[in-house]
Amino acid sequence: MSDGSPSQVLVTGGAGFIGRRVVRALLEADHKVTVIDRHAFPDDRVRSVVGDLCDPATIGQALSQNTDLVIHLAAITRVLLSKEDPVGTYKLNVEATFNLLEQSRQRGVSTFLLASTNAVTGDVGTATITERNPLLPLTPYGATKAAGEMLLSSYAGSYGMTGAALRFSNVYGPGMEAKDSFIPRLMRAARDGKGVQIYGDGTQLRDLVHVDDIVAGIFTAWQARHNGPLILGSGESVTVNDILEAARAVTGAEIPAEHIPAIPGEMPAVIIDISAARALGYQPRFDLKAGIATVWPEFSETAK
């Protein structure tokens, strides 16, 4: 890509929420894309490998000797699911990541971008999270992502591979119809004339970032040949109550809120510093209302 020529890119989890937007951007830039996913990618311009990433043979089928870049998005990302199934979480988030790294090394892949999370740092209270925070995860999800980061760091250090661990904040945007995170719950409530439940008093701080800003951040890290962790988010933390009010403003719906007891161990705040990404040229474009306005049509149109 550094010389402007098309690259051969492998995207794991490419048929998922973030993956679909990443693949679309790669195709628009004329790159050649292979996707590994449990579901076929719905575009004949993409070489689609359907299978289980935990099977090394699936990785071998997807990787070629001329693959330039691996964007590793596939993972168990739900904290609750990781608590219920730590073994399965380990197999996908750590073991499969290792197999993918090793086969990438064997095939001479030059760049490996890992989708990670700020959960690797654990609960820092209301302190600002930077790339310099120690890794102190509190859940199997956070721990397996931290392990993936360490594996990537070791391969970058030992074999000359460029490796970036991209720590996403809470990603939202078009394509979330099947998800159960807070933004799609708000959209369904607005569409159906129902309410939502909010843990505690709703003053918890969160950083929400639009999926297209995450795609731009992935390209920024790739173009800059960034090594090591890199935090990608909006850089602006808002309260859960702020998110509710933004959804009300965009949808025009009342969306009643019921406050229920907070979940033990829930982080009171996620405040991130994106200055390292900004120094590379990353610039988030969507504020909360503008971002939610891109999500709402997919939900409102299903009610027609």
DAZISUL-V165148 format. One line per field, one symbol per residue. ss: DSSP state (h for helix, s for strand, l for the rest). psi: psi as a letter, one per 20 degrees, with the letter a starting at -180 (. if undefined). burial: b if it has 24 or more other ideal C-beta (glycine too) atoms within 12 Angstrom, else e. A space follows every 50 residues. Layout:
# DAZISUL-V165148
ss->???
psi->???
burial->???
This chain:
# DAZISUL-V165148
ss->lllllllsssssllllhhhhhhhhhhhhlllsssssslllllllllssss lllllhhhhhhhllllllssssllllllhhhhhhlhhhhhhhhhhhhhhh hhhhhhllllssssssshhhhllllllssllllllllllhhhhhhhhhhh hhhhhhhhhllssssssslssslllllllllhhhhhhhhhhhlllssssl llllsssssshhhhhhhhhhhhhhlllsssssllllssshhhhhhhhhhh hlllllssssllllllllslssllhhhhhllllllllhhhhhhhhhhhhh hhhl
psi->hhjiqqqoppoqkijaghghhggghghhjkqpppppriqqplpiipopop aphiohhgghhhprijphpponhproipgghhhhmhghgggghgghgghg gghgghjkphpoppobqiihiaojcjqppriiqqomqirhghghhggggg ggghhghhjjppppoonqbopraqjjhirkrgghhgghgggjkaaqpppb jjjppqoppqhhhgghhghggghilpqaqpppahjopqrhhggghggggg hjqgmqppprqqppipphqooqokhghhhijpnphprgghghhihghhgh hii.
burial->beeeeebbbbbbbbbbbbbbbbbbbbbebebbbbbbbeeebeeeebbbbe bbbbeeebbeebbbeebbbbbbbbbbbebeebeeeeeebbbbbbbbbbbb bbbbbebebbbbbbbbbbbbbbbbeeebbebebebebbbbbbbbbbbbbb bbbebbeeeebbbbbbbbbbbbbbbbeebebbbbbbbbbbbeeeebebbe ebebbbbbbbbbbbbbbbbbbbbbbbbbbbbbbbbbbbbbbbbbebbbeb bebebebeeeeeeeebbbbbbbbbebbeebebebebebeebbbbbbebbe eeee
